[in-house]
Structure formats: structure tokens, C-alpha cells
Amino acid sequence: MSLGQCPDAAIRRRGAMPARLIGNGLRELDLFLTDMIVEAQRIDRLGTAAGRDPGIHPGRRIFSAAEAWRRAGGQLGLAGVERGRLRTMRAAQNRHCYGGWRDGDSGTAMQAACADYARLAREVLAAVWGRMG
């Protein structure tokens, strides 16, 4: 569905899911990408110090992929223009959660956001592999 190859299935699925559920699902994708970026940034500190580095610190956790991208993007070699797309996707999550959609295009927006999260996750993984190899 996220690739837009099954529009009929996406429409049926969208009708079965309330907007708030879609928004929450997109937020989970955002948090997953956020944690991926934060962990990818740690790649240089891993090795002999890995046991002393607890990873994500609860008091300092980043809750936005756009902010994680801003903080780690330069170090990882990620394109800065993607931060704007992440901010747009975060705004779309809020529109889903709080009913701000004014047209019938929310299903298309959801598909585009899912595809973008997958693409950005691949970019993060490619950056990690590039640093390791």
C-alpha cells in the first residue's frame, strides 16, 4: 500500500481505519526513524566503549525524526533537505490525529508518508553501512 501499487486496497483500508489511528501509526513510524537516526549516530562510539554507552537516555530522548535528522544528519552525511519533508510529515500526522483534513486526499498523503519513511530509513541504513565498510 505504501508504494501506491494497490490504490483500491488502500481506499478500503482507509475506510476501515479512523484518522486518529492512521495518525498514531504515522507517529510510530516517525519515532522508529528517530530511534534509527539516534542509534546510527552512535556508530562511531561503538566498539570498546559499547558496554559503557547505554544508548537512548530517557531524559534526553528525541521525539521527532526532523530534530534527530537535524542533529545527526551532518555527521552521517544525510541530505539536509529531508528535514523539511520530515516536518511536513509530522504536520500530516497531527492533521490525521486531530481531524484537520479538509479534503479526501488523506489516503494519498498516508501512502506518500509511508513511502517516504521507508526511503529515509534506507538512507540512514546506507549511511551506517557506508561508515562501517
C-alpha positions, 0 to 999 in steps of 0.5 A, a space after each residue: 500500500 505504501 508504494 501506491 501499487 494497490 490504490 483500491 486496497 488502500 481506499 478500503 483500508 482507509 475506510 476501515 481505519 479512523 484518522 486518529 489511528 492512521 495518525 498514531 501509526 504515522 507517529 510510530 513510524 516517525 519515532 522508529 526513524 528517530 530511534 534509527 537516526 539516534 542509534 546510527 549516530 552512535 556508530 562511531 562510539 561503538 566498539 570498546 566503549 559499547 558496554 559503557 554507552 547505554 544508548 537512548 537516555 530517557 531524559 534526553 530522548 528525541 521525539 521527532 525524526 526532523 530534530 534527530 535528522 537535524 542533529 545527526 544528519 551532518 555527521 552521517 552525511 544525510 541530505 539536509 533537505 529531508 528535514 523539511 519533508 520530515 516536518 511536513 510529515 509530522 504536520 500530516 500526522 497531527 492533521 490525521 490525529 486531530 481531524 484537520 483534513 479538509 479534503 479526501 486526499 488523506 489516503 494519498 498523503 498516508 501512502 506518500 508518508 509511508 513511502 517516504 519513511 521507508 526511503 529515509 530509513 534506507 538512507 540512514 541504513 546506507 549511511 551506517 553501512 557506508 561508515 562501517 565498510 
